[in-house]
Amino acid sequence: MNMNTKTLESRFRAGMDIVPSAENEAQLRAALHELMQTLIAQPQRKHDPKLQSMLLACRLRLRALQNLLAANATEQSFTLWHCDLRGMVEDICAAADLMLNPQGRTVRFEAPPERIEAACAPREFSWLILELICNAARHTPGEEITVSLQPKRRRMQRKTACCMLTVESAGELDLARLHSAITRKASGTAAALRTTYLHRGALLWLARDGNAVAGLKIPLQMPVDLMEWEPADLVELLSDQCSPVYVALGQVCGI
């Protein structure tokens, strides 16, 4: 489908005029997804900086919406599922690795071979992992981003089994910038902290051996009545250019 630039610009301005908010979520997603699909279908898009800029702006607006919703999420809006945490994180890392590879960056996943099961909200938790990977790619120069997942077995009966996830890359932490982001209610950092809190977990950042590290701890308690979640296929994540992977990583991939 070809569409003249003037018409695209008009639709783009209309989409950008919709303020990201919980009330406007459905309207904004519908408008931006339709516009993005149109932009992606333009044969000249890859060679037209204006169209590329419009597509990136759409992804950034969707990213802002997702962070806003996550940062203001409540327990009532959180739907927990019985999830294979290991499979979920592995698929996200594989998709991120394929997207970042043309930029000379890699995402390496490390975990024991067995399933790691947890009660989590799949959409929000997936976005949290993507946010941590994106931050590593944006704010550190290291070519390799290592994501590791390690269950911690209970040592005493009263202690709950948990899982540690770390995202690590070579570089220094900008603590002032990180603190500033925490105080912005719709920032990715605020969204990550809120998502962690609603999973009854803990999230911190630290420096270790010249690397910047984000460490996430979540409990592995599993209510017996939760339905099991079926993850999206990895190929679907990569073939749909409106998927959360593209929205989260588009800025660092330049696509």
Backbone bond lengths (Angstrom), bond angles and torsions (degrees), N, CA, C in turn:
res aa  C-N    CA-C-N  psi(-1)  N-CA   C-N-CA  omega(-1)  CA-C   N-CA-C  phi
1 M - - - 1.469 - - 1.528 109.51 -
2 N 1.341 116.56 121.30 1.448 121.05 176.35 1.528 109.41 -99.83
3 M 1.271 115.69 143.56 1.458 120.44 179.00 1.514 107.56 -144.66
4 N 1.324 117.16 136.96 1.459 118.14 -177.05 1.525 110.83 -68.54
5 T 1.326 114.30 155.30 1.463 120.76 -173.75 1.516 112.27 -61.80
6 K 1.338 116.74 -35.70 1.459 120.13 -178.92 1.521 111.48 -62.73
7 T 1.348 116.49 -42.43 1.465 120.44 178.78 1.527 110.84 -66.48
8 L 1.340 116.37 -41.42 1.457 120.39 178.07 1.525 111.41 -62.13
9 E 1.330 116.11 -41.35 1.464 119.89 -179.75 1.524 110.84 -64.15
10 S 1.323 117.17 -37.58 1.450 121.29 179.10 1.531 110.43 -64.96
11 R 1.325 116.72 -44.96 1.459 120.56 178.22 1.525 110.85 -66.68
12 F 1.317 115.88 -35.86 1.464 120.46 179.54 1.532 110.08 -64.32
13 R 1.334 117.18 -46.32 1.464 120.58 179.51 1.527 110.71 -61.66
14 A 1.335 116.32 -39.27 1.470 119.76 179.65 1.531 110.48 -63.76
15 G 1.335 116.49 -40.84 1.466 120.22 178.36 1.512 112.13 -66.52
16 M 1.333 116.37 -41.38 1.459 120.42 -179.09 1.523 112.53 -70.18
17 D 1.331 116.47 -19.84 1.465 120.03 179.20 1.528 112.68 -77.29
18 I 1.346 117.41 -12.76 1.460 120.61 178.67 1.528 108.17 -80.84
19 V 1.305 116.12 117.92 1.469 121.14 -176.40 1.524 109.85 -73.31
20 P 1.337 118.81 128.40 1.469 120.45 176.54 1.527 110.80 -61.74
21 S 1.317 116.48 122.44 1.460 121.92 178.31 1.517 107.38 -164.08
22 A 1.327 115.63 164.13 1.461 119.81 178.04 1.528 110.18 -62.22
23 E 1.324 116.74 -38.09 1.470 120.73 -179.32 1.521 111.95 -67.29
24 N 1.326 116.70 -32.07 1.464 120.78 -176.89 1.521 113.15 -96.71
25 E 1.343 118.07 5.56 1.468 120.38 -172.62 1.526 112.97 -54.83
26 A 1.329 117.02 -53.48 1.466 120.03 -176.05 1.530 111.18 -61.88
27 Q 1.317 116.86 -44.24 1.467 120.93 -179.82 1.517 111.58 -63.96
28 L 1.343 116.37 -43.50 1.465 120.04 -177.90 1.519 111.10 -68.27
29 R 1.325 117.44 -43.89 1.469 119.98 179.17 1.525 110.91 -61.69
30 A 1.319 116.61 -44.00 1.464 120.05 -178.51 1.533 110.71 -62.45
31 A 1.342 116.36 -46.07 1.465 120.30 -178.19 1.523 111.44 -65.01
32 L 1.333 116.92 -44.96 1.470 119.79 -176.74 1.516 112.03 -73.30
33 H 1.321 118.62 -38.22 1.462 119.90 178.32 1.527 110.81 -63.08
34 E 1.328 116.23 -42.80 1.470 119.64 178.58 1.531 110.50 -63.05
35 L 1.322 116.71 -43.48 1.457 120.69 179.65 1.521 111.28 -66.24
36 M 1.329 117.43 -41.93 1.457 120.93 179.54 1.524 111.76 -63.00
37 Q 1.320 116.18 -42.56 1.466 119.20 178.20 1.528 110.71 -61.70
38 T 1.321 116.23 -38.00 1.465 120.26 177.75 1.524 110.71 -66.12
39 L 1.326 116.89 -44.22 1.459 120.94 -179.96 1.528 111.40 -64.21
40 I 1.320 116.65 -42.39 1.464 120.88 -178.91 1.517 110.92 -63.07
41 A 1.342 116.06 -32.69 1.469 120.68 -177.19 1.528 113.37 -78.74
42 Q 1.331 118.36 -10.14 1.457 120.73 -178.41 1.534 110.41 -72.36
43 P 1.329 118.45 121.24 1.471 120.67 -177.62 1.528 112.87 -59.15
44 Q 1.329 116.88 -33.11 1.462 120.60 -175.81 1.519 112.79 -87.51
45 R 1.351 116.97 0.35 1.456 119.80 -171.17 1.528 113.71 -58.78
46 K 1.339 118.18 -41.82 1.466 120.91 -175.88 1.523 112.65 -66.62
47 H 1.335 116.79 -19.41 1.466 120.28 -178.03 1.522 112.37 -110.07
48 D 1.323 115.93 6.31 1.463 120.49 -178.03 1.532 108.68 -114.58
49 P 1.325 118.48 105.01 1.471 120.81 -177.70 1.524 113.17 -57.17
50 K 1.329 117.18 -34.35 1.471 119.85 -179.22 1.521 110.84 -65.25
51 L 1.335 117.30 -44.81 1.461 120.22 179.45 1.531 111.18 -68.04
52 Q 1.324 116.49 -37.87 1.459 120.18 176.67 1.525 111.20 -62.77
53 S 1.334 115.13 -40.99 1.462 120.49 178.97 1.521 110.88 -64.46
54 M 1.322 117.21 -38.72 1.462 121.30 178.69 1.525 110.98 -65.32
55 L 1.336 116.57 -41.93 1.457 120.57 179.60 1.527 110.61 -64.22
56 L 1.320 116.56 -43.28 1.470 120.17 178.38 1.525 110.77 -63.58
57 A 1.330 116.76 -40.65 1.470 120.13 179.13 1.532 110.97 -62.32
58 C 1.344 117.18 -37.13 1.468 120.53 177.16 1.524 110.30 -63.43
59 R 1.322 116.33 -43.19 1.465 120.29 179.61 1.528 110.81 -65.43
60 L 1.315 116.66 -39.91 1.462 119.81 178.97 1.528 110.92 -65.48
61 R 1.336 116.89 -36.69 1.462 119.61 178.54 1.534 110.43 -67.84
62 L 1.341 116.99 -39.36 1.459 119.72 176.41 1.527 110.94 -67.05
63 R 1.325 116.07 -35.69 1.456 120.64 176.55 1.536 110.66 -63.33
64 A 1.330 115.78 -43.83 1.466 120.41 177.71 1.527 110.91 -61.49
65 L 1.337 116.51 -40.48 1.462 120.35 178.60 1.526 110.52 -63.39
66 Q 1.338 116.73 -46.32 1.457 119.89 -178.51 1.528 111.46 -62.56
67 N 1.336 116.33 -41.85 1.467 119.58 178.16 1.525 111.61 -64.84
68 L 1.319 116.20 -40.11 1.467 120.50 178.70 1.524 110.85 -61.76
69 L 1.343 116.28 -46.24 1.463 120.09 -179.60 1.526 110.81 -64.30
70 A 1.338 116.42 -41.82 1.468 120.10 -178.90 1.524 111.04 -68.07
71 A 1.335 116.67 -40.19 1.462 120.37 -177.69 1.519 112.04 -67.34
72 N 1.332 117.26 -23.65 1.460 121.15 -177.84 1.533 112.42 -112.64
73 A 1.315 116.76 16.38 1.464 120.86 -178.14 1.531 110.83 -65.80
74 T 1.310 115.26 150.65 1.462 121.83 176.34 1.526 108.72 -119.79
75 E 1.312 115.69 166.13 1.458 119.07 178.48 1.525 110.95 -62.03
76 Q 1.325 117.22 -31.82 1.458 120.54 -179.79 1.530 111.86 -67.39
77 S 1.340 116.94 -28.01 1.464 120.24 -178.84 1.524 112.15 -90.85
78 F 1.325 116.40 -2.01 1.461 121.99 -177.26 1.528 109.34 -94.33
79 T 1.333 118.16 120.27 1.459 121.91 176.78 1.526 108.65 -108.76
80 L 1.329 116.41 113.80 1.455 121.09 -178.14 1.525 111.00 -89.12
81 W 1.330 115.34 141.70 1.458 122.71 177.33 1.526 108.91 -127.90
82 H 1.321 114.56 161.46 1.463 121.29 171.81 1.531 106.89 -81.66
83 C 1.337 116.36 109.24 1.458 121.03 -171.23 1.520 112.44 -117.82
84 D 1.327 115.07 145.40 1.456 121.48 167.55 1.525 106.48 -85.23
85 L 1.321 114.67 94.85 1.463 120.32 -174.38 1.523 111.61 -61.47
86 R 1.318 115.74 -39.99 1.459 119.44 -178.56 1.528 111.48 -61.81
87 G 1.333 116.22 -47.67 1.456 119.98 -179.95 1.515 112.43 -63.21
88 M 1.335 116.47 -39.41 1.454 121.12 179.74 1.533 111.14 -61.83
89 V 1.344 115.88 -50.82 1.463 119.52 -177.00 1.534 110.90 -68.00
90 E 1.316 117.08 -36.52 1.468 120.01 179.28 1.534 110.86 -62.65
91 D 1.335 117.16 -43.19 1.470 120.33 179.44 1.528 111.14 -65.20
92 I 1.326 117.16 -40.99 1.461 120.33 178.45 1.522 110.25 -62.25
93 C 1.329 116.64 -43.27 1.471 120.50 -179.97 1.529 111.16 -64.77
94 A 1.337 116.63 -39.93 1.467 120.02 179.16 1.530 111.07 -63.05
95 A 1.340 116.12 -43.52 1.462 120.08 178.80 1.524 110.70 -65.17
96 A 1.336 116.91 -44.08 1.463 120.84 -180.00 1.526 110.96 -63.92
97 D 1.320 116.63 -38.60 1.464 120.58 179.22 1.525 111.13 -62.28
98 L 1.325 116.91 -44.48 1.468 120.65 179.68 1.524 111.40 -64.61
99 M 1.326 116.76 -35.81 1.461 119.74 -179.09 1.524 112.43 -75.66
100 L 1.335 117.11 -36.22 1.465 120.38 -176.95 1.523 112.91 -84.97
101 N 1.332 116.85 -16.68 1.462 120.32 -176.42 1.520 114.33 -56.01
102 P 1.354 119.55 -42.09 1.471 118.88 177.69 1.521 113.61 -62.02
103 Q 1.334 117.65 -18.97 1.463 121.62 178.05 1.528 111.35 -89.94
104 G 1.329 117.22 5.21 1.459 120.51 -178.67 1.515 113.58 79.48
105 R 1.339 117.10 17.80 1.469 121.48 179.90 1.531 108.55 -113.88
106 T 1.318 116.93 151.10 1.452 121.67 176.83 1.534 109.38 -130.36
107 V 1.324 114.85 153.03 1.462 121.07 174.50 1.527 106.82 -120.33
108 R 1.316 116.73 117.26 1.463 122.31 -178.26 1.517 109.28 -106.61
109 F 1.332 115.76 132.30 1.460 121.45 -177.81 1.523 109.82 -108.43
110 E 1.332 116.01 131.96 1.462 121.56 178.76 1.523 109.26 -128.48
111 A 1.336 116.75 130.83 1.464 121.41 178.47 1.518 108.49 -168.20
112 P 1.329 117.50 155.75 1.460 119.42 172.61 1.524 109.79 -64.19
113 P 1.335 118.20 157.31 1.472 120.49 -172.42 1.520 115.15 -70.53
114 E 1.333 118.81 -22.34 1.460 119.58 -174.86 1.529 112.12 -78.16
115 R 1.325 115.43 160.33 1.459 121.19 175.41 1.516 110.81 -60.81
116 I 1.320 115.89 144.00 1.459 121.54 173.10 1.524 105.97 -121.64
117 E 1.313 117.37 110.99 1.457 121.51 -172.68 1.526 110.68 -103.51
118 A 1.324 115.19 143.14 1.462 120.12 179.87 1.520 109.06 -154.02
119 A 1.322 115.38 158.92 1.461 121.33 172.34 1.519 107.31 -88.80
120 C 1.327 116.81 115.46 1.460 118.51 -179.80 1.520 110.69 -150.16
121 A 1.315 115.04 164.18 1.463 122.16 174.94 1.526 106.45 -91.25
122 P 1.322 119.32 105.89 1.467 121.36 -168.28 1.526 114.48 -58.74
123 R 1.335 117.23 -44.97 1.461 118.69 -177.49 1.519 110.85 -64.31
124 E 1.326 116.63 -46.50 1.461 120.35 -177.77 1.528 111.74 -69.59
125 F 1.338 116.87 -39.86 1.457 119.35 -179.07 1.532 110.73 -69.36
126 S 1.327 116.89 -38.94 1.472 119.81 176.39 1.527 110.49 -60.61
127 W 1.331 115.78 -41.80 1.461 119.63 179.35 1.524 110.61 -64.52
128 L 1.336 117.42 -37.46 1.460 121.06 177.52 1.529 111.19 -60.23
129 I 1.328 117.22 -45.53 1.471 120.43 179.31 1.523 110.47 -64.10
130 L 1.329 116.83 -43.05 1.465 120.12 178.28 1.525 111.12 -62.22
131 E 1.319 116.97 -37.99 1.469 121.25 178.83 1.529 110.38 -63.26
132 L 1.320 117.81 -42.75 1.457 121.07 179.85 1.528 111.44 -66.28
133 I 1.331 116.84 -39.73 1.472 120.36 177.50 1.521 110.20 -67.03
134 C 1.327 116.68 -43.04 1.464 121.08 179.74 1.525 110.75 -61.46
135 N 1.328 116.91 -44.18 1.460 120.01 179.42 1.518 111.66 -61.80
136 A 1.328 116.48 -39.31 1.463 119.77 177.33 1.525 110.58 -62.90
137 A 1.338 116.44 -41.76 1.465 120.36 -179.54 1.523 111.88 -69.88
138 R 1.330 116.78 -35.62 1.465 120.55 -177.63 1.523 113.09 -77.52
139 H 1.324 117.07 -37.97 1.463 120.34 -166.51 1.527 114.99 -110.10
140 T 1.323 117.72 -2.57 1.468 119.37 175.52 1.520 109.27 -128.83
141 P 1.341 117.51 150.43 1.466 120.31 -177.13 1.523 114.65 -88.61
142 G 1.334 117.87 -5.94 1.462 120.22 -175.10 1.521 112.69 -58.28
143 E 1.326 116.32 137.74 1.464 120.22 -179.61 1.518 112.33 -73.84
144 E 1.336 117.07 -26.97 1.463 120.91 -178.08 1.525 110.61 -113.12
145 I 1.320 115.42 129.27 1.461 122.38 174.22 1.518 106.89 -109.33
146 T 1.320 116.67 120.84 1.465 121.23 -177.44 1.520 109.70 -104.61
147 V 1.319 115.24 123.70 1.465 121.81 176.36 1.521 107.41 -111.26
148 S 1.310 116.52 118.49 1.469 119.69 -179.06 1.524 110.11 -121.40
149 L 1.323 114.58 145.41 1.464 122.47 -177.51 1.522 107.13 -129.35
150 Q 1.317 116.53 123.56 1.462 119.95 -174.98 1.524 110.77 -141.15
151 P 1.345 117.95 115.86 1.473 119.18 175.73 1.522 110.53 -72.07
152 K 1.323 115.55 143.03 1.455 121.96 176.83 1.531 107.85 -113.00
153 R 1.309 116.02 112.51 1.466 120.10 -177.45 1.522 110.86 -74.21
154 R 1.314 117.16 149.34 1.466 121.54 -179.45 1.525 109.84 -67.55
155 R 1.301 115.10 137.42 1.460 120.97 178.48 1.517 111.61 -95.26
156 M 1.319 115.68 -30.53 1.462 119.99 177.36 1.518 107.99 -129.84
157 Q 1.286 117.32 154.98 1.457 122.05 -173.97 1.523 112.42 -57.87
158 R 1.334 117.61 -34.23 1.463 119.37 -175.52 1.528 112.87 -80.75
159 K 1.323 117.16 -8.51 1.462 119.60 -179.00 1.531 110.80 -95.24
160 T 1.307 115.81 139.90 1.460 121.69 -177.44 1.516 110.97 -87.56
161 A 1.326 116.55 136.14 1.462 120.29 173.72 1.515 109.24 -62.55
162 C 1.316 116.84 144.37 1.459 120.74 -178.60 1.526 109.34 -141.67
163 C 1.299 114.68 177.48 1.457 121.18 179.33 1.515 108.63 -130.97
164 M 1.326 116.49 137.06 1.461 121.80 176.60 1.528 109.36 -107.18
165 L 1.313 115.56 127.22 1.458 121.10 174.40 1.522 108.31 -119.78
166 T 1.318 117.54 129.88 1.461 120.82 177.77 1.516 110.29 -124.77
167 V 1.315 115.31 143.50 1.473 123.10 173.62 1.519 105.70 -120.58
168 E 1.332 116.40 117.37 1.459 121.11 -168.57 1.523 110.76 -133.18
169 S 1.325 116.29 137.92 1.459 121.12 176.81 1.523 109.38 -153.82
170 A 1.326 116.19 155.97 1.463 120.92 -177.87 1.524 110.43 -67.74
171 G 1.327 116.56 131.87 1.454 121.12 179.21 1.513 111.28 147.59
172 E 1.311 115.44 176.92 1.459 121.23 -178.82 1.523 111.17 -107.38
173 L 1.316 115.32 148.94 1.459 120.95 175.20 1.519 110.42 -82.24
174 D 1.328 115.68 133.16 1.460 120.49 172.76 1.529 106.52 -94.91
175 L 1.333 115.61 91.60 1.460 120.02 -172.94 1.527 112.61 -65.38
176 A 1.332 116.57 -35.44 1.466 119.80 179.41 1.537 110.06 -64.34
177 R 1.312 115.99 -42.87 1.467 120.52 179.32 1.528 110.60 -66.57
178 L 1.334 115.95 -40.01 1.449 120.48 179.34 1.532 110.73 -63.81
179 H 1.322 116.72 -44.80 1.464 120.43 179.36 1.528 110.58 -63.09
180 S 1.324 116.62 -40.08 1.459 120.24 178.73 1.523 111.01 -62.06
181 A 1.341 116.07 -39.70 1.465 120.21 -179.49 1.527 110.93 -66.56
182 I 1.324 116.90 -36.26 1.466 120.86 -178.79 1.526 110.65 -61.35
183 T 1.328 117.03 -34.94 1.469 120.78 -176.35 1.530 112.88 -80.47
184 R 1.351 117.73 -9.28 1.467 120.17 176.58 1.521 108.66 -90.64
185 K 1.321 116.63 118.89 1.460 121.42 -169.25 1.523 114.14 -64.00
186 A 1.329 118.53 -23.72 1.468 119.97 -177.97 1.529 112.01 -111.66
187 S 1.328 117.40 18.24 1.463 119.73 179.77 1.522 110.59 -78.57
188 G 1.341 115.40 162.33 1.451 119.84 176.65 1.517 111.96 -62.27
189 T 1.332 116.66 -35.09 1.458 120.60 179.20 1.524 110.87 -66.97
190 A 1.324 117.10 -43.50 1.466 120.70 177.01 1.527 110.70 -63.03
191 A 1.332 116.43 -38.91 1.465 120.55 178.10 1.524 110.97 -64.03
192 A 1.335 115.97 -42.77 1.468 120.29 179.62 1.525 111.13 -62.92
193 L 1.318 116.86 -42.54 1.459 120.56 -179.44 1.535 111.08 -66.29
194 R 1.324 117.14 -40.83 1.468 120.31 -179.85 1.529 110.68 -66.43
195 T 1.346 117.18 -42.86 1.461 121.10 178.54 1.522 110.38 -62.01
196 T 1.320 116.48 -41.34 1.466 120.86 177.65 1.521 110.72 -62.12
197 Y 1.320 116.46 -44.96 1.474 121.55 -179.28 1.528 110.80 -59.79
198 L 1.329 117.19 -43.94 1.454 120.53 -178.43 1.527 112.34 -70.58
199 H 1.332 117.13 -17.23 1.466 121.17 171.89 1.532 111.85 -91.22
200 R 1.318 116.28 9.10 1.467 122.56 -178.96 1.529 111.12 59.71
201 G 1.329 115.73 36.45 1.449 120.00 -177.19 1.516 113.01 -113.78
202 A 1.311 115.05 -165.45 1.466 122.17 178.80 1.523 108.55 -141.97
203 L 1.334 115.83 141.31 1.461 122.06 -179.67 1.514 108.96 -132.34
204 L 1.325 116.03 130.37 1.463 119.33 177.69 1.519 109.30 -143.96
205 W 1.341 113.79 162.11 1.461 121.04 177.20 1.524 108.21 -119.49
206 L 1.326 116.07 143.53 1.452 119.93 179.94 1.519 110.27 -152.65
207 A 1.328 115.38 163.96 1.463 122.09 174.34 1.522 107.90 -103.51
208 R 1.346 116.13 136.39 1.457 120.06 -178.50 1.528 110.11 -148.22
209 D 1.327 116.19 115.31 1.470 121.85 176.08 1.530 112.56 53.39
210 G 1.333 116.09 43.25 1.453 120.11 178.89 1.516 114.52 79.54
211 N 1.316 116.47 7.73 1.462 120.84 179.91 1.528 110.89 -114.42
212 A 1.334 115.62 149.64 1.463 121.75 171.04 1.524 107.55 -92.61
213 V 1.325 116.41 130.82 1.455 120.91 -173.31 1.524 110.07 -128.98
214 A 1.323 115.72 133.15 1.466 121.60 168.00 1.518 106.14 -107.75
215 G 1.335 116.95 124.39 1.459 121.84 -178.65 1.513 111.37 -114.89
216 L 1.322 116.01 126.22 1.466 122.33 -176.91 1.529 109.25 -120.30
217 K 1.315 116.47 127.74 1.464 121.76 178.10 1.520 108.50 -120.25
218 I 1.337 116.47 125.75 1.465 119.72 176.88 1.526 109.14 -133.38
219 P 1.340 117.43 147.44 1.469 120.60 178.52 1.525 111.07 -73.06
220 L 1.323 115.20 155.89 1.462 120.77 -179.78 1.530 111.78 -109.30
221 Q 1.323 117.47 20.51 1.468 119.99 175.98 1.527 109.35 -63.47
222 M 1.344 116.45 139.34 1.452 120.60 -176.37 1.528 110.68 -128.51
223 P 1.338 118.13 102.45 1.471 119.19 173.76 1.530 110.06 -57.43
224 V 1.327 116.52 140.05 1.467 119.96 -171.02 1.527 113.02 -71.40
225 D 1.330 118.25 -19.89 1.460 120.13 -172.65 1.531 113.83 -95.07
226 L 1.321 118.85 7.57 1.463 120.37 -177.73 1.526 111.47 -76.38
227 M 1.335 115.47 140.45 1.468 120.18 174.49 1.518 109.44 -77.06
228 E 1.332 115.61 148.51 1.462 119.85 -179.59 1.520 109.59 -82.71
229 W 1.319 115.72 136.10 1.458 121.90 -176.73 1.523 110.28 -90.87
230 E 1.331 115.35 136.11 1.462 121.54 176.27 1.522 108.06 -100.43
231 P 1.332 118.44 113.40 1.468 120.41 -175.98 1.518 112.78 -69.58
232 A 1.330 115.26 155.83 1.469 120.72 174.37 1.517 109.16 -68.43
233 D 1.321 116.16 146.26 1.454 120.72 179.14 1.526 109.96 -67.08
234 L 1.338 116.63 140.85 1.460 121.47 -179.21 1.528 111.31 -58.01
235 V 1.326 117.00 -39.63 1.469 120.78 179.96 1.528 110.12 -62.84
236 E 1.339 116.79 -37.73 1.460 120.65 178.86 1.527 110.82 -64.48
237 L 1.332 116.82 -40.83 1.465 120.54 179.28 1.523 111.23 -58.59
238 L 1.333 116.12 -37.16 1.465 120.27 -175.78 1.523 113.08 -88.11
239 S 1.328 117.15 -27.03 1.468 119.09 -178.54 1.525 112.38 -82.14
240 D 1.326 116.91 -24.86 1.462 121.52 178.55 1.529 109.05 -91.67
241 Q 1.332 117.16 105.35 1.457 120.41 -176.62 1.532 112.93 -76.64
242 C 1.324 116.71 4.17 1.468 120.62 170.96 1.529 110.63 -103.67
243 S 1.331 117.59 4.44 1.467 120.75 -176.68 1.523 110.47 -69.36
244 P 1.341 117.07 161.02 1.471 120.38 179.71 1.532 113.69 -56.44
245 V 1.328 117.62 -29.42 1.467 119.83 179.83 1.524 110.46 -63.19
246 Y 1.319 117.51 -44.32 1.466 121.10 178.86 1.522 111.04 -69.74
247 V 1.324 116.05 -38.10 1.468 119.40 179.79 1.525 110.19 -65.25
248 A 1.325 116.80 -42.36 1.458 120.82 -177.02 1.529 112.18 -72.26
249 L 1.336 116.95 -39.20 1.468 120.62 -170.78 1.535 114.24 -106.22
250 G 1.343 116.26 -3.55 1.457 119.05 -177.43 1.522 113.99 -55.38
251 Q 1.319 115.77 -37.45 1.459 120.15 -177.03 1.524 111.79 -66.42
252 V 1.321 117.36 -38.82 1.472 119.99 -178.48 1.522 111.61 -84.76
253 C 1.346 116.77 -19.23 1.463 119.81 178.90 1.531 112.29 -91.81
254 G 1.330 116.49 -16.07 1.448 119.63 -179.40 1.508 112.89 68.31
255 I 1.338 117.98 34.80 1.480 120.65 -177.88 1.528 109.79 -120.34
